[in-house]
């Protein structure tokens, strides 16, 4: 037995650890300002003689009278320190001098101050997708301007965005109002003027754009610069297909109808807002129509069965058929490819499809019991906490209980019982391995391919590396470590950033030890 243990230890991967310390945090650090970039840089605001400053990777920046920040609200906290998408650049608003009407502000990017303004709203900035450029809003003499890099737009009465956004191809686009008219501004130039101009909508690839305009009480949609016909009303949603090739919206004159690729379709008494969409392959169009007090789905212009109510989010299977929830005489059922399932008191979990669209599950309720229906087969439980298909192997995973104890049911296998629901889950890229978190009393364990780990006080960042190694951060005996296939890192007081895989089997995170912030690089060696 001892020889076997020694052999297993010899085969265990070893971790090559490299640390970069940013030093101890300064005494005057301001609460809730600590920010870690995607590249592992650490920044926070601190009090300093004469005002406030930003500390980046342990280095104190220029001291300003103040670094403005927002208050915590129900919407969350708007960060004062904003890192670029690549995590390498840092921007923030600094108050330069004075108070009240004399206060001047500047956007500081990479330590360089930009133009000065009366006010720059917190959170009103964005970086381009390649992180090379920055755009933001500012106030000038009761007007609003947009600043792209160091170029200031003309003043507007109102700019209708929280922050200017860069398109996929690097343009800055926003709608605004000036002298009672709405305009669409592209790279500082007004390209559309109307009574009303909506916010631009882009295809997933960012290559196509649509915008709603109103002229003389007539509504139309401009797609790729070409304006469509006017209508009395338009819906709220402009929809591109997933590949960006097709376009869809709702319009109305005397009846509601959808416009597909600029062609109006036959009208209906009413169309449910936000129900219209393309199938994932872009070949089919579906929406919910109202008629004579009933609702029905319409697929490619063909009406399906009418019900008292139907769910308004289309779920397309691999053949282009629809799955949805319907209600008839107070009972609810799932309809799939126009075939009705069993009637329930309620549908607890709406239909969920596997990645290939060939498998489906949902959870119904009958009395006090919940019924999982997967691939047409039913199983009763006291409660179903979670049910899904794994993205790799498309295994069926169900977290449920019969009686007081919870189990994870993975296809035909079930885990040992637990006092609380288990999860989250992680699956290896090849679909061969599955792991999840669970509780044993006040402790946490990892269950990987049916085998339980030791007990921990806390577990986070459960995942598999690109090469299939199980990784997680866990707290034990008051310290956090990174665990990977039986090997573990040195101890840390706290892990303050997600564990990120920079390249296959090369991990990085930011931790804290003895008051110092440390960037930790981990390379798995065999």
Buried (B, 14 or more C-beta within 10 A) or exposed (E): EEEEEEEEEEEEBEBEEEBEEBEEBBEBEBEEBBBBBBBBBBBBBBBBEEBBBBBBBBEEBEBBBBBBBBEEEEEEEBBBBBBBBBBEBBBBBBBBEEEEEEBBBBBBBEEEBBBEBBBBBBBBBBBBBEBEBBBBBBBEEEBBBBBBEEEBBBBBEEBBBEBBBBBBEEBBBBBBBBEEBBBBBBEEEBBBEBEBBBBBBBBEEBEBBBBBBBEEEBBBBBBEEEBBEBBEEBBEBBBBBBEBEBBBBBBBEEEBBBBBEEEBBEBBEBBBBBBBBBBBEBEBBBBBBBEEEBBBBBBEEEEBEBBBEBBBEBBBBBEBBBBBBBBBEEBBBBBBEEEEBEBBBEBBBBBBBBEEBEBBBBBBBBEEEBBBBBEEEEBEBEBBBBBBBBEBBBBBBBBBBBEEEBBBBBEEEEBEEBEEBBBEBBBBEEEEBBBBBBBBEEBBBBBBEEEEBEBBBEBBBBBBBEEEBBBBBBBBEEBBBBBBBBBEBBBBBEBBBBBBBEEEBBBBBBBBBEEBBBBBBBBBEE
